[in-house]
């Protein structure tokens, strides 16, 4: 208790002020162990918040997709448009007629478009399971009607080349086209058993339909 005196208009008044000091209690909150997991950097960031660029694995996948897909698209363009030294649609149609596909020109268009669109789809990573299915279907037909009777190795006209294309297309679907693709916003971006099975199944069904007509 302390008394304070001051003068106002010649009169002295005594005021008593009581100082009440409330105890200060420091409240400590337990550390939120889940905050770091909820608000921390995403899986693709590194220490310091830097977003990594193109990793070696992503670069390798992109290189395979571009090389493999664009070469396949080139084969399709040879059949359809006669560019890159290709035979063109008319000559390709006669070749399909000789193999028993009638009308040959229609099947030439189907085969050429399958290679062109399938190759471009794999190259840019767009609808990868369907692109792979188109490529697999064409290669199954090639193995059944052309190269299957000549064994394995391509030097004897065997299935080596077609098998390799099928496996690469199927593997790209199983692995997934990756972050640098147009499929990056779709579930099959990361591949999986289901997209691979869908590509193989659709390719086989398409090949069976073509062979049965």
ZITA-V350473 format. One record per run of one state. SS is the DSSP state (H for helix, E for strand, C for the rest). FROM is the first residue (numbers start at 1). LEN is the number of residues. If there is no record, write none. Layout:
SS_FROM_LEN + SS_FROM_LEN
This chain:
C_1_1 + E_2_7 + C_9_2 + E_11_7 + C_18_17 + H_35_5 + C_40_5 + E_45_1 + C_46_5 + E_51_1 + C_52_4 + H_56_26 + C_82_6 + H_88_11 + C_99_5 + H_104_21 + C_125_3 + H_128_23 + C_151_3 + H_154_3 + C_157_3 + H_160_16 + C_176_6 + H_182_4 + C_186_1 + H_187_4 + C_191_2 + H_193_20 + C_213_1
